[in-house]
């Protein structure tokens, strides 16, 4: 997690446009691949309020508590917000006291799949493309990544970065 970092995801934006124009299996796979590589902006409420260090960087400690606001759909389901870039983030009516953090999709998956999480998933660019990544899809993707890691371990080829799993 990084605070107040700029992100740009032109390949993800392109994959979203292709998916919207033609939801073929090829375009869905392209979207998922780009989504898993992308960093997303999301609002967070941090208490106590973080203070910048002498270099202007905000560093969080174990004493900070982080909460991520969610959007509630008409059916009552809640979703974390994942914005592809600042242009999309600026469509969200920001509230005071919020910091912007960048997260990978694996981090959204870990938050959503925790036992105590009431989240139904995340929504990418909720005021634009409005693509919902449901909990079930996240669970399936996490299971596939874990299976891939286990297979690599059996073959003696560990992946460079293990997936971020849900915390019990």
C-alpha positions as CSV (number, residue, x, y, z in Angstrom):
1,X,0.0,0.0,0.0
2,X,1.3,3.4,-1.0
3,X,-0.2,6.7,0.1
4,X,-0.8,9.7,-2.3
5,X,0.9,8.0,-5.2
6,X,-0.1,8.7,-8.8
7,X,-1.1,5.7,-10.9
8,X,-1.7,5.2,-14.6
9,X,-3.2,2.2,-16.2
10,X,-3.5,2.7,-20.0
11,X,-3.5,-1.0,-20.7
12,X,-6.3,-1.6,-18.2
13,X,-8.3,1.3,-19.7
14,X,-7.8,-0.2,-23.1
15,X,-8.9,-3.7,-21.9
16,X,-12.0,-2.2,-20.3
17,X,-12.9,-0.4,-23.6
18,X,-12.5,-3.7,-25.5
19,X,-14.5,-5.6,-22.9
20,X,-17.3,-3.1,-23.1
21,X,-17.4,-3.1,-26.9
22,X,-17.1,-6.9,-27.2
23,X,-17.3,-9.1,-24.1
24,X,-15.6,-12.1,-25.8
25,X,-13.6,-14.6,-23.8
26,X,-10.4,-13.2,-25.2
27,X,-11.3,-9.7,-24.0
28,X,-12.4,-10.9,-20.6
29,X,-9.1,-12.7,-20.2
30,X,-7.2,-9.6,-21.3
31,X,-9.1,-7.5,-18.8
32,X,-8.4,-9.9,-15.9
33,X,-4.7,-10.0,-16.8
34,X,-4.5,-6.2,-16.9
35,X,-6.6,-5.9,-13.7
36,X,-4.2,-8.2,-11.8
37,X,-1.1,-6.1,-12.9
38,X,-2.7,-2.7,-12.2
39,X,-2.4,-0.5,-9.2
40,X,-5.7,1.2,-8.2
41,X,-6.4,4.3,-6.2
42,X,-8.9,4.0,-3.3
43,X,-9.9,6.4,-0.6
44,X,-9.0,5.5,3.0
45,X,-9.7,7.0,6.4
46,X,-6.7,6.8,8.7
47,X,-6.7,7.4,12.4
48,X,-4.9,9.0,13.9
49,X,-4.4,11.3,11.0
50,X,-1.0,10.6,9.4
51,X,1.7,13.3,9.4
52,X,4.2,13.7,6.6
53,X,7.8,13.2,7.6
54,X,10.7,15.6,6.8
55,X,10.6,14.5,3.2
56,X,6.9,15.0,2.8
57,X,6.2,11.3,2.8
58,X,3.4,9.8,4.8
59,X,4.3,6.7,6.7
60,X,1.9,4.5,8.6
61,X,2.7,2.7,11.8
62,X,1.1,-0.1,13.7
63,X,-0.7,2.5,15.7
64,X,-2.7,3.7,12.6
65,X,-6.1,2.3,11.9
66,X,-7.2,2.2,8.3
67,X,-10.8,2.0,7.1
68,X,-11.8,1.9,3.5
69,X,-15.2,3.4,2.6
70,X,-17.5,1.3,0.5
71,X,-20.3,1.9,-2.0
72,X,-23.6,0.3,-1.4
73,X,-25.5,-1.0,-4.4
74,X,-29.3,-0.8,-4.7
75,X,-29.5,-4.5,-3.5
76,X,-27.7,-3.6,-0.3
77,X,-24.4,-5.2,-1.3
78,X,-21.2,-3.2,-0.5
79,X,-18.1,-2.9,-2.6
80,X,-14.7,-1.4,-2.2
81,X,-13.8,1.3,-4.7
82,X,-11.0,0.8,-7.1
83,X,-10.1,3.7,-9.4
84,X,-7.8,3.2,-12.4
85,X,-6.4,6.8,-12.3
86,X,-6.9,10.3,-10.9
87,X,-9.4,11.2,-13.6
88,X,-11.7,8.4,-12.5
89,X,-11.0,9.1,-8.8
90,X,-12.0,12.8,-9.2
91,X,-15.6,11.6,-10.1
92,X,-16.0,10.4,-6.5
93,X,-17.4,13.1,-4.2
94,X,-14.4,13.1,-1.7
95,X,-14.9,13.7,1.9
96,X,-12.6,15.6,4.3
97,X,-10.0,13.6,6.2
98,X,-9.6,11.0,3.5
99,X,-6.2,9.9,2.1
100,X,-5.8,8.2,-1.2
101,X,-3.9,4.9,-1.3
102,X,-2.8,2.7,-4.1
103,X,-3.6,-1.0,-3.9
104,X,-3.2,-4.0,-6.1
105,X,-6.2,-6.2,-6.9
106,X,-4.7,-9.0,-4.6
107,X,-5.0,-6.6,-1.7
108,X,-8.7,-5.9,-2.5
109,X,-9.1,-9.7,-2.8
110,X,-7.5,-10.2,0.7
111,X,-9.8,-7.6,2.3
112,X,-12.9,-9.0,0.7
113,X,-12.2,-12.6,1.4
114,X,-11.5,-12.1,5.1
115,X,-14.0,-14.0,7.3
116,X,-15.3,-10.9,9.0
117,X,-15.6,-8.9,5.7
118,X,-19.1,-7.9,4.6
119,X,-17.8,-6.7,1.3
120,X,-19.3,-8.3,-1.9
121,X,-16.2,-7.4,-3.9
122,X,-14.9,-4.2,-5.5
123,X,-16.0,-2.0,-8.3
124,X,-13.6,-0.6,-10.8
125,X,-14.3,3.0,-11.8
126,X,-17.7,3.1,-10.2
127,X,-18.7,6.4,-11.7
128,X,-17.3,5.4,-15.2
129,X,-17.0,1.9,-16.5
130,X,-18.6,0.5,-13.3
131,X,-17.1,-3.0,-13.5
132,X,-18.0,-5.1,-10.5
133,X,-15.5,-7.8,-9.4
134,X,-17.6,-10.0,-7.2
135,X,-16.4,-11.9,-4.1
136,X,-17.0,-15.2,-5.9
137,X,-14.7,-14.2,-8.8
138,X,-12.1,-13.1,-6.3
139,X,-12.3,-16.4,-4.4
140,X,-12.0,-18.3,-7.7
141,X,-9.0,-16.2,-8.8
142,X,-7.3,-16.6,-5.4
143,X,-7.8,-20.4,-5.5
144,X,-6.3,-20.5,-9.0
145,X,-3.3,-18.5,-7.9
146,X,-2.7,-20.7,-4.8
147,X,-3.0,-23.8,-6.9
148,X,-0.5,-22.4,-9.4
149,X,1.9,-21.7,-6.5
150,X,1.5,-25.2,-5.1
151,X,2.2,-26.7,-8.5
152,X,5.3,-24.5,-8.9
153,X,6.4,-25.6,-5.4
154,X,6.0,-29.2,-6.3
155,X,8.1,-28.6,-9.4
156,X,10.7,-26.6,-7.5
157,X,9.9,-23.4,-9.2
158,X,8.5,-20.9,-6.8
159,X,6.8,-17.8,-8.2
160,X,8.5,-14.5,-7.5
161,X,5.6,-13.1,-5.4
162,X,3.2,-15.2,-3.5
163,X,-0.5,-14.1,-3.5
164,X,-1.8,-12.0,-0.6
165,X,-4.2,-14.3,1.1
166,X,-7.1,-13.5,3.4
167,X,-6.3,-13.2,7.1
168,X,-8.2,-15.4,9.4
